Structures are given as structure tokens and as C-alpha cells.
Amino acid sequence: MQTHARVAVAPRRQSPGLKLQPPEPPIALLDSLGDCGREDHIVILGHDGPDLMCGLLRAGAQQVSHLRSLERSEADSASLVIVPHLASADWLAAALPAVRRVLVANGRLVIAMDVLPSTLNQVRHLLTLHGFVEIRLGRAVGQQVLCAEIPAFGLRRCA
């Protein structure tokens, strides 16, 4: 006489192609950039660049470079500079003169940063001081994205 019965239940399996997680922030930044195929040369500045670099190349970008710093970069060589993760406003203040030197006239700067109102105000102020115009605020997954441009007219730079 049997007093207990055991039932084996097979574990549920999720299909390997189905991912329910949101995209990683550097890759999600691609949506806020728009059409990258019209950019001549894109520079990714900072430590979080390789994934974004591959995504830009897949999206049709002509030439993409990943640099950890702009110390030895050519003047007027990039039409778009992307900072995928802003470390601090102090870091940006030190990097903005080099970023401005690298960008061509009508070049764009895109900065992804954490959602803090005080940092946002500091970054907007820094961009305005360095001559950036058309500062726009957008969103990516869990981050704010600031876009700004260098005007084609204005003060001449001496390098």
C-alpha cells in the first residue's frame, strides 16, 4: 500500500531570444542622437565607449573614435562629440576647452548624465560660458541627455 506519491514538475524555460530587460544606457543613448549617418566623424569621450561605438557603426556612422581624453586630438576634426557618462561637472569644466577645439563649426556635443537638477544647472551654465548654443534636454533610459551646438559664426579661436 502506497501512502505518498511524488510528482516531478519540469522547470519553466524562457526562450533564449526573448529579453525583457531594458537596453543598456549607452545603447539607449543611440535613440536620442538621431541620424548618425550624416556625421563626418564622431568622437566618444570617456570610459563607457566601446558598446556605444559598435552601436553607432551598426547605425550607419561613417567614422567613430573612442578617446579617454582629448589631450592629443586634432583641432576641428569631429562633427559630434558624445560623453556617454558625465563623471562630474568639474571634469566637464576641464574638458570643455578641448571639446570646443575638436568640434567643427555647427558641431554637436551630447552629454548623458544622471538626473540631478543641480548638476543639470551647472552643466548648462558651463556650456553657455564656452559658447555653446541651442542647449536641449532629452531623455534616455534613466538619464538626461543634453545636446548643444557650436555656432558657425562668433568669436574666432586661437589655438
Buried (B, 14 or more C-beta within 10 A) or exposed (E): EEEEEEEEEEEEEEEEEEEEEEBEBBBBBBBBBEEBEEBEBBBBBBEBBEBBBBBBBEBEBBBBBBBEEBEEBEEEBBBBBBBBBBEEBEEBBEBBEBBBBBBBEEBBBBBBBEEEEEBBEBBBEBBEEBBBEEBEEBEBBEBBBBBBBBEEEEEEEEE
